[in-house]
Amino acid sequence: MALISRLVDQCRWYHNVRRAPGRSVDLTVRRNDTAFASSAVTRNQIATADSIDSIGVAAGHPVHDAIAQLPDDKALIRRSFDQLSGDIRASAKTALIEDSQFVRDAAGDRMRAAFGGVAASSLPVMAFATDGAVLAPVTTERPAFWGQGFGAWGQTNGDNNAAALKRSTGGFLMGADASILDGWRFGVIVGYSRTSFSAKDHASTGSSDNYHAGVYGGTIWQVPGGVLGLRTGLAYTWHDSTTSRSVTFLGFGDRLRGRHDAGTFQTFGELGYRIDTNVAAFEPYANLAHVSLRSDGFAERGGAAALYGAGQTTDTTFTTLGLRASSSVALAGLDLVARGTLGWRHAFGETTPLSTQAFSAGNAFSVAGVPIARNAAVVEAGLDLKLTPQATISLSYEGQLANIANQHGVSANFNVRF
């Protein structure tokens, strides 16, 4: 009896009620009035704790009972709430929204290249003519087909709420465009990519297969002192995502898997003003993109800690101001084009994605994922080296750097014309 009493006294949410009728002693264990959230400190911990508390003792729910029986160890209790929160689903939205840039960047780069823009890729495209398909310069006026691979990796730091998220993406995009209106060029873009992400501190991982489709267009106008260029488009991406979580704390263990579909719609536009000098070409530019991610409902499988959620939409807008530059030089008798970009990206709208979900009992609750960086530096650098009139090698780096996040991507292409 004394041992049981001491064990109960170590629990934060139970207390003893002793009665001594005659020579016997009755010991009753009762739930006290202390809320689970009293041991939580972060937004996600508090939301998770309140939801579990709402289940109640009478339900006999394994998650509620496991939390209620934890010793009065706040560090242990908080770690338990973190694992139960399922914040990986909210953080995955951050990864997918950030990755939307690959489609719009590829479309914009192609339009800059088609009109001989600053810091655009100079690799040849496949052009269509009456005598068949041939490799042609990027500035060809004929219908053109192009393709490119891409890859990037990065991390968004934890914000003392959601766990830090690591992610990597790789894929390919291809498109076709042609001159349709006087001075205008329009095209279509399709592609596939795969994104992997993990929140190690909360024992959570996931991946998404992404299928892209969109349209784009652009033109240029001769204006005093230079050339004004417009690039614009819209695209949609279908996401087939899966997540895996391990929930393990004192007296409880669960392995959970979930799958859900999502879709990202985006529209984008950019204005750039080309200025040519004797040493290099420069282009100050302004870019605007709106991204809307719609996530369908989901139902995890595995055990009592499984979460269930309804569909949600996250809308984020990005503006980027920057400067591009490119210069052609001769290196050991070979033609070398050096190009670079330096910009500042600002994000506004819903920059901290949420996931609203519930256990099989109790109230629904919302948790926040890692935030999208509100301000980030955009850095790009590339080299195009023409080895022979028929062979060109291209190397490039793209990065986004912020105080809470970073992303890096590199690519290498070798093209031979026959």
N, C-alpha and C positions, 0 to 999 in steps of 0.2 A: 504493500500500500504506500509506504513512504517513497519507494523508488518511482512508482507511477506518478506520485504527486510532484516529485522533483522534475521528472521528464516533462510533465505538462507545464510546470512553471517556466521551463526554458522556451516554450512556444510563445510567440508574440500575440497570437490571436485566440488563445484559449486560456481559461482560468479554472481553478478548482472551487467547487462548492462542497464543503464538508458538513456532515450532520452526525451527531453522536446520540442516537436514541438508545437509552439504556447503556449496555456494555458494548454495543456494536458501533462501528463507524462506517457511514456511507460516504463515498467519494463520487461526486458528479462532475463531469467535464463539460463545460459550456463555452460556446463561442462568445468572445467579449465584443465590445462595441468599437474596437480599434479597426479602422478601415485598412484594407490592403494597401491603398495608395499612400498611407502615412509613411511607408518605408521607401517609396519611389521618389525620384528626383527629376528625371527627364520627362519631356512631353510624352514620349512613347511609353515609358514605364507607367506613368500615371494612367494613361488611357487603357493600357492592357490590364492594370491592376483593378481599375473600376469595373471593367467588363467581367473579369473573373469574380470579383466580389458580388456582382449582380446575379450570378448563378445561384448562390445561396447554398447553405449546408444541406437542406432537405433534398436537393437534386441528386446528391451522391455522385457528382461529376468528378472524374479522376483528376482533372486539372485543378479545380477548386480545392479538393481535399489535399492534393500534394502541396499546394502553396500554403494552405492553412496549417499544415503540420510541420512546416519548416521551422528550425530554431531561430531565435531572435538574433540573426546575423544579417545586418542590412546589406552588406556586400553580396552575400549569397542570394538574398531575396531579389536584389536589383538585377543580378546576372540572370536569374530565372525569368524575370519579366522581359528582359532583353531577348532571350531566346524564344519566348512565347509570342513576342510582338509580331513576327512575320514581316519585319520592315524591308526584307529583300524585294518584295513585290513593289513597294513604293520606289525603292532605289532603282529597280530595273527600268522604271519609266524615265528616270534621269538619263540612263544609258541610251535608251532608244531615241529620246528627243535630241540628245547631243549627236547621235550618229546620223540624224537627218541631214547634216551638213554635207555628207559625201555626195548625195544626189545633186543638190543645188550647186555645189562647187564644181562638179564635173560638167554640168550643163553650162554654167557661166564661163568656165575655162574654154569649153569648145566654142562658144560664141565669140569670146575674145580672140581666139586663134583664127576663126574663120574670117574675121575682119582685120587681121594683122595687129591685134591689140598688144598692150604692154604686158610682159611677164607671163605670156601664155605659152603652152607647150608648142614646140615647132615640129613635132613628129608628123610624118605624112599620114594622110587618110586614104581610104579606098574610095576612088571616085568612079562614077558610072557614066559611060559614054556609049555611042552607037557601036563601037568596036569592042565593047565589053568593059570589065572592071579593071582599073589600073591604079597603082599607087600614085598619089598626086600631092602637091603641097597643101598645107592646111588651109591656105587662102583660096583654094579652087572655087570657081563659081558653079561648078557642076554639082549634081547631087552627090553627097559624100556619106560614107559609112566609117565609123570610128569605134574604138574600144579601149578600155583601160582597166587594169587591176588596181586595187588599193588595199591598204592595211594600216592599222593604227592600234596603239595601246595607250592606256592612261589610268589615272586613279583620281577619285574624288575623296578627299579626306573626311573622316567622321566629324560631326559638328557637335559632339557631346550629347548626341541624341541617337541618330542612326549610325550604324557601323560604317567604317570606310569601305568604299567600293572600288575594286579593281575590275577593269574591263579590257577586252581586246576585240577587234573587228577585222574581218578580211572578206573580200569579195571582188566582183567585177561589174562593170557597167559598159553598155554599148548603145550606140545611137545612130540615127540617120537623119540628115537634114538637107534642105534644098532652098534655093531662092524661089520664093513664091510671089511676093509682091515686090514692087520696085524698091530696091535698096534694103529689103527685109529678108531674113532667113529664118525658117522655122523647122523644127525637128521633133523627133520622139526619142525617148530614152527608156531602156529597160535594164534590169540587172538582178543580181542575187548577192546576198552577203550573210554572214553568220557572226553573231555577237555572243561572246561569253562573258559572264560577270560573276563575281564572288564577293561575299562579305565574310571574311575569315573569322572576324571577332564574334560573329553571331552564327557561325557554322552553317552558312547558307551559300548556295551556288545556283547558277541558272544559265540558260542559253536561249537564243532566239534565232530562228531562220527567217530571213527577211527577203521579200520579193518586191522589187521596185518597178514602177512605171510612171512615165510623166511626159509632158510636152514642154518645149522651150522655144525661145525665139530671140531675135536681136537685130539691131541696125546701128548705123553710125550717121552722124551729120557733120559736115564741115562747118566749123564756127570760127570766129576770129581768134587767132592765136593757137588753134589746135583742132582736135577732133573729139566730139562728144559721142559716147557710146552708150547704148541701152541694152541690157540683157535681162530677160524675165522668163518666168515659167511657173508651172505647178506640177506637183507629183504626189503620188500615193504609194504607201508601203504597207504590205500585209505582213504581220508578225505572227509567227507560230512559236510561242514561248513555253518553256518548262522551268520549274524551280524545284530545288531539293533542300530540305532543312533537317537538321539534327537538333532535337530538343532534349537536353540531358542535364538534370540537376538532382540534388539529393532526394532519393525516393521516387524519381520519375525518369522515364526515357521513352522517346518516340522518334520515329523516322518518317518524314512527310514528303510527299511529292505532289506537285500540282501542274496543271497545264491550262493555258488560256490563250485566246486569240486577241489581237489588237490591230489597230490600223492607224497610220500616221498620214495626215493630209498636210501639205505645206504649199504655200505660195511665196514667191520670192522675186525680187527685182533689184537692179543695180544700175547706177549711173556712174560713168567714168569719163574724165576729161584728159585726153592725151596731149602731152606737151613734148615736142622733140627738141633736143639740144645737140650740140656737136659731140658730146660725150656719151649721152644716154637718152633714153626715152622715159618719161615719167607719166604716171596716171594717178592723180588723187581720185578716190572713189567713195561712194556711199552705198551701202547695201542694206536692204530691209527684207526680213523673212518672218513669216508667221507660221508656227507649227502647232497643229492640233492633234493630240494623241488620244484615241478612244480605246479604252481597255474593256473587254467583255467581262462578264461575271466568271467566277472560278469556284472550284470545290477541290480542296486538297484531299488526298487519300493517305491513310497511314494509321491514325489512332485518335485518341481523345483530344490531342492538341491541334488537330486539323482545323483550318480556317476556311470560311465560306464568304464570298464577297460578290457584290453587284458591280455592274459596269460603271465606269467613270470616265470623264473627259478632262484632259489637262491642256490648257492653252498657254503657249509661251511665244513671245515675240523677241527677235534679235535685231539689233542695229549694229552695223560695223562701219567705222570710218577709217580710212587708211591711205597708204601710198604704195604704188607699185613702181618698179624700175627695172629696166633691162638694158643691156649693152652688148654689142658684138665686138669681139677682138680677135686678133690672129694669134694663135699659140702654136709655135713650131710648125708654121705653115698650114695649120688646121683652123677651120672656122669654129669659134667658141662663142656661145651666147650665154651670158650670166644673167639671171633674173632673181628678183627678190620682192617680198611684200612685208610691210609692217603696218599693223592695224590695231584698232581697239574695239572689242566687241562688248556690247552692253545687252543684258537680258532683262526683260521685265514681263509682268504678268504672273502666271503661276510658276514661280521658279523653285518651289519646294513641293514636288509631287506628293500626293496623299494616296493611301489605300484604305478604304472603309471595308471592314470585315467583321466577322463574329465567329465565336466558337459554336458548337452544336447547341449550346444553351447560353442564356444571358444576353446582355445588350450588345448591340453593334458598337464598334469603336474605330477611330481613325488614327493611323500612324503615318508619320512623315518619313520620306526617304532622304538620302543625301541631297543637298540643294544643288541646283545648276548655278554655276558661278555667275554672279551678276556682272562682273567686269573681268575681262580676260584680254591679254595681249595675243595677237595673231601674228605668227612669224612664218614666212615661207622663203625657201631658197632653192635654186635649181641651176643646173648646168646642162646645156645641150652641146655636144661635141660632134661635129661632122667629120668622121674619119675619112670618108671618101664621098664623092658625089652621090653614091648609092647607099651609104651606111651612116647611121646616126645613133649615138648613144646618149641617153638622157637620165640624169640623176636628180632627185628632188627630195626635199624635207618639208614637212608641214607640222606646225606645232601651235597649241593653245596653252598659254601659261597664266595661271591665276593663283591667288593666295590659298585657295582651298582645293584646286584641281589642276591637273595637267594632262595633256594629250600629245602624243608624238606619232608621226607617220612618215615612212620613207618608201620610195619607189625607185625602181630602175627599169629602163626599157631599152631594148636594142632593136633597131629597125633596119632592114635591108631591102632595097628596091632592085628588082630585076628588070 
